[in-house]
Amino acid sequence: MKALITIGCKTDHGGIIILGDPSFLVEGKAVHLDGMTHFCPKCKVQSRAIASNQGFMIVGGKSIVAAGDTSSCGSKYLKISDLAVMDNGSGRVNSNLNPIAAQRNSFVDDESNFYDEQIQLENTNGEPYANVEYIVTFEDGSICNGVTDNNGNTERLKTKTSLGIVSVDLIIDSNCNESCSCGE
């Protein structure tokens, strides 16, 4: 069995792992994946991880690096914990966990997780579009509308997935003139 490499692990060349994928945590530390890099102080290069168990444990389409795996400069990864290990043996699992707990999927999306953004709308002079109605259109076609605050900020734009913003449209009153608060 080989321990999984996480942020904080080291290499036998003195490198320290500072990159990891936060979607898979071991003791609260993100796992290091195939292709991620670290600086090797011995070789003085950015060295790329090479996972030996390609396709065995996958996170975000990449294999997890394990203790003993090497990097492109030849350094070997050293474990800091045996809490999470992998074994490419028979696939049989021995566990004294409660069977109900063992069936629980720890990768189910947490309903409280969301993407959150706020936009400040300004005119070409850098003055905020204060108290102006707006419509934000996202790449999936969904919209969010509201009225900017006194600083020209939209409300917090929250989505369940990462979505690009296609457009932000301002709805300017037809009675708008140079002295109104919208900045036009």
C-alpha positions in Angstrom: 0.0 0.0 0.0 1.2 3.5 -0.9 0.3 6.7 1.0 -1.3 9.5 -1.1 0.8 12.6 -1.6 -0.8 15.9 -0.4 0.1 19.5 0.1 2.9 19.6 2.7 4.6 16.3 1.6 8.2 16.4 0.6 10.5 14.8 -1.9 13.9 13.2 -1.3 15.5 16.2 -3.1 14.1 18.6 -0.4 11.1 19.8 -2.5 7.9 20.7 -0.7 4.5 20.0 -2.4 2.4 23.2 -2.5 0.0 22.3 -5.3 -3.0 20.1 -4.9 -6.6 19.5 -6.0 -9.0 20.7 -3.3 -11.8 18.5 -4.5 -10.1 15.5 -2.8 -8.8 16.1 0.7 -6.8 13.9 3.1 -6.7 15.3 6.6 -7.9 18.6 5.2 -5.0 18.7 2.6 -5.5 18.6 -1.1 -4.0 15.7 -3.1 -1.1 16.2 -5.5 -2.0 15.0 -9.1 -0.1 13.7 -12.1 1.4 16.6 -14.0 1.4 19.1 -11.1 4.7 20.7 -10.4 6.9 21.6 -7.4 10.3 23.3 -7.2 13.2 21.0 -6.7 15.9 22.8 -4.7 18.5 20.1 -5.6 18.0 20.3 -9.3 16.9 24.0 -9.4 13.9 23.2 -11.7 10.1 23.1 -11.7 9.6 19.3 -11.6 6.5 17.6 -12.9 4.8 14.7 -11.0 4.6 11.3 -12.7 2.0 9.1 -11.1 2.9 5.4 -11.3 -0.7 4.1 -11.0 -2.1 5.8 -14.1 -5.9 5.6 -14.1 -6.1 3.8 -10.7 -7.4 6.7 -8.5 -8.6 9.7 -10.6 -9.4 13.2 -9.5 -10.5 15.7 -12.2 -9.2 13.4 -14.9 -5.7 13.0 -13.4 -4.2 10.2 -11.3 -3.3 10.8 -7.7 0.5 10.8 -6.9 1.5 8.3 -4.2 4.6 7.8 -2.0 7.5 6.5 -4.0 6.3 7.9 -7.3 8.9 10.1 -9.1 8.9 13.5 -10.6 10.5 14.6 -13.9 13.8 15.5 -12.2 14.1 12.0 -10.6 13.1 12.9 -7.1 10.8 10.6 -5.1 7.7 11.6 -3.2 7.8 11.0 0.6 4.7 10.5 2.7 3.6 12.4 5.8 0.7 10.2 6.7 -0.8 6.7 6.2 -4.3 7.9 6.6 -5.2 7.5 2.9 -3.5 4.8 0.9 -3.9 3.0 -2.4 -3.2 -0.6 -3.3 -3.6 -1.9 -6.9 -4.0 -5.4 -5.7 -7.2 -7.6 -5.7 -9.6 -4.7 -5.2 -10.9 -6.4 -2.0 -11.6 -4.0 0.9 -11.4 -5.0 4.5 -13.1 -2.5 6.8 -14.5 -2.4 10.2 -16.6 0.7 9.4 -20.3 0.7 9.9 -21.8 -0.6 6.5 -24.1 2.4 6.3 -21.3 4.8 6.8 -19.2 3.0 4.2 -22.0 3.5 1.6 -22.2 7.2 2.2 -20.8 9.1 -0.8 -18.3 11.7 0.4 -18.2 13.3 -3.1 -21.8 14.4 -3.2 -22.0 18.1 -3.8 -22.6 20.1 -0.7 -25.8 22.2 -1.2 -24.1 25.1 0.5 -21.4 25.4 -2.1 -21.9 27.9 -4.8 -20.0 30.3 -7.1 -20.3 33.9 -6.0 -19.3 37.1 -7.8 -20.1 40.8 -7.7 -19.7 43.4 -10.4 -19.1 47.1 -10.0 -20.6 49.0 -13.0 -19.0 52.3 -13.9 -19.2 54.8 -16.8 -16.2 55.7 -19.0 -15.2 58.4 -16.4 -15.0 55.8 -13.6 -18.1 57.0 -11.9 -20.4 54.3 -10.6 -23.8 53.5 -12.1 -25.6 54.1 -8.8 -29.1 52.8 -8.2 -29.5 51.6 -11.8 -31.5 48.6 -12.8 -29.4 45.8 -14.5 -29.7 42.4 -16.1 -26.8 39.9 -16.0 -27.0 37.0 -18.5 -24.9 33.9 -17.9 -23.6 31.5 -20.5 -26.3 28.9 -19.7 -29.0 31.5 -20.5 -30.0 32.1 -16.9 -30.3 35.7 -15.8 -30.0 37.7 -12.6 -31.5 41.2 -12.3 -31.5 43.9 -9.7 -30.6 47.5 -8.9 -27.0 48.6 -8.2 -26.1 50.1 -4.8 -24.8 53.6 -4.2 -21.3 52.4 -5.3 -22.5 50.8 -8.6 -22.2 47.2 -7.2 -24.6 44.5 -8.3 -25.9 42.1 -5.7 -23.9 39.0 -5.1 -24.3 36.8 -8.2 -24.6 33.2 -7.0 -24.6 30.1 -9.2 -24.3 26.4 -8.5 -21.6 25.9 -11.2 -18.9 28.1 -12.7 -20.6 30.1 -15.4 -19.3 32.8 -17.7 -21.1 36.1 -17.9 -22.3 36.8 -21.5 -23.7 40.3 -20.9 -24.6 43.0 -18.4 -27.3 45.2 -19.6 -28.3 48.5 -17.9 -31.9 49.6 -18.0 -31.7 53.4 -18.2 -34.8 55.4 -17.6 -35.9 57.3 -20.8 -36.0 60.4 -18.6 -32.3 60.1 -17.9 -30.3 63.2 -18.4 -26.8 64.5 -17.4 -27.9 65.3 -13.9 -29.4 62.0 -12.9 -27.6 59.6 -10.6 -27.0 56.8 -13.2 -23.9 58.6 -14.6 -25.1 58.8 -18.2 
